[in-house]
Amino acid sequence: MKSVLLQLTVGADTTAVVDQAAGNVEELSLSFLDMAVKGGWIMIPILILSILAVYIFVERFITIQKVAKADNSFINKVKEYIVDGNISEAKAVCYTINTPASRMIEKGIARIGKPLSDVIAAIENVGKLEISKLEKGLPTLATVSGAAPMIGFLGTVMGMIRAFYDMATVEGGNINVSVLSNGIYTAMVTTVAGLIVGIVAYLAYNILVAKVEKVIFMLEVNTTEFMDMLNEPAN
């Protein structure tokens, strides 16, 4: 009989503990916004960097994608007009297309009749300007990928300092988790936020760099075809 009563008592106590733990879990559940608030003011620069990274990636991705999908068959039309001696029409084709490749070829057409070294130099100069336009914002994105985790680690240090300060100011040595929670929240949340923004910005940067390299390859192909055409009469 006693064993039965003991089992009932233990069972009741266990149920009460489980119910209490479940209640505590429900009470401790946090939304994303609540977690961000727990991170403190250090979350503000991390948020700004995340918005900046998203803006740069979307804007550059759309711009580079348009350039990559541009119709590069214009080089064949340019060849036909130049072979026929119709330089003005060749320039008009480049103006109509209005892409980095067409602007480079247009500069080369304007130098026809001069030494090939001058033609190549003119095309290369325009190419450098076009590439720099495509890479606009990429250094900033790279900076975000490195700065966001560093700011997160700064929040970690600040959170630990706060936790130790709160621990040192407790009277009577009655230290519990609630005393340290604010500092620990700041430390952990800012670390996670900084790392997430840094990782996303790093991946976005590398995606854009790969796309720019493809465009550069396309520009080199068009330039090579144009220069081969200029060299044909001399062969």
Secondary structure, DSSP 8 states (H G I E B T S, - for coil): -HHHHHHHHHHHHHHHHHHHHHHHHHHH---HHHHHHHT-TTHHHHHHHHHHHHHHHHHHHHHHHHHHTS--THHHHHHHHHHTT-HHHHHHHHHHH-SHHHHHHHHHHHTTTS-HHHHHHHHHHHHHHHHHHHTTTHHHHHHHHHHHHHHHHHHHHHHHHHHHHHHHT-GGG---HHHHHHHHHHHHHHHHHHHHHHHHHHHHHHHHHHHHHHHHHHHHHHHHHHHHHHHGGG-
